[in-house]
């Protein structure tokens, strides 16, 4: 089994009215329920657009916290799902289901091997 990150940038969502978003919620929840039933669900969540954003940086030798995004960019992470599936084909299938349910594109990346612990 391998873990995959399925995610979207907030800017990929597009402009939609409140009614459109309300119609997508049940579709997305159904896909998450299907993932749980299949035993591949690890975690899913959307990020707050107006919530706190800060950075932590210790590369200068001491820890420094800064308000706002660390890197100025036009895109930012909107939400993500982590699945633990047998292969890339299964990750693609779940990403497709999420894309259809949400109504916007999803990107998929495989997590690297976890560090061994003693």
N, C-alpha and C positions, 0 to 999 in steps of 0.2 A: 504494500500500500504506500501511497505517496500523498503528501499534502500539497494542495494547490490553493493559491490566492486568486479569487475572482473579484475584480474591483472595477469601479468607475470613478472618473473625475466628475465633479459637480457640473462642470461646464458642458458635459456630454448629455445632460438631462434635457436641456432645451426649455423653451417657454411653453408652459401648459397652465390651464386654469385649475382651480381647486377641485372641481368636479372630476377632471381627468385623473388627478392624483388619487382621489378617493376611490376611483374605479380600479386603480393599479394595486392598492394595498392588499385586497383579498387574493389577487392573483399571485403576488409575491409571497404572501403567507402560505398559500397552497404549495408552492415550490419548496419552501422551507420545511413544511410538514412532510412532503414527499422525501426530502433529503434525510430527515430524521427517521422516517420509516425504513429507508434503505440503509441506515447506519453509516452514512458518509458525512453527516453534518458535524462540524467542529465548532464553528462560531459564525455569526453574521451580525452586522450592525451598520447603521447609517451614522455619519458624523454630524454634529451640530454645526450648522453654517455660521451661526453668530456666537458660538461658545468661545471659551478661552483658547487662545493659541499662543504658545510660548516655546522657546527653544532652550535647551540645556547644552552648554559647550564647555568641554574641559581640555580642548586641544592646546590652549595657551598655558597650561600648567596649573591653572586654578579654575574652579567651576564658576561659570557665569550664566545667569538666566537672562533671557531677553524676551520682551513682549512682541507678539506678532510672529508671522511665519519666519522661519530661519532664512529661507531663500525667497526672494521676490519672484513670483511667477503668476501667470494668468490662470493657471489650472491648479486645482487642489483636490485632494481625495474626498469623495463624497460618501462612500460606503464600501463595504467589502464583505465577502463570505469566504470562509476557509472550509474546504472539503478534504476528506481523506479517502481517496479512491484508488482503484487498482492500477489505472493507467491514464495516459493523456486523452484517450478516446472518451473515457468516462468524464474527465474534467471538461472536455469540450461539450459533452452532452448537457452537463449541469449548467455551464456558462450560457449555453443556448437557451435553456429553460428560463434562467434568470433574465436574460436579455429580452425574451418575449414577454415575460410577466411584467417587468419594469417598464419596458418601452424605450430603452436606451442601450447603447453599446456597453459591453463588458470586456475587460482585458483579463487574461489568465497568465499566471506565472507559477512555476513550480518552486516550492521551498527547497533549499539545499538541505543536505543531511544535517540532522541535529547533532550538536557536539556530544561526544560521549562523556558521561558523568561517572565518577568513581563510586 
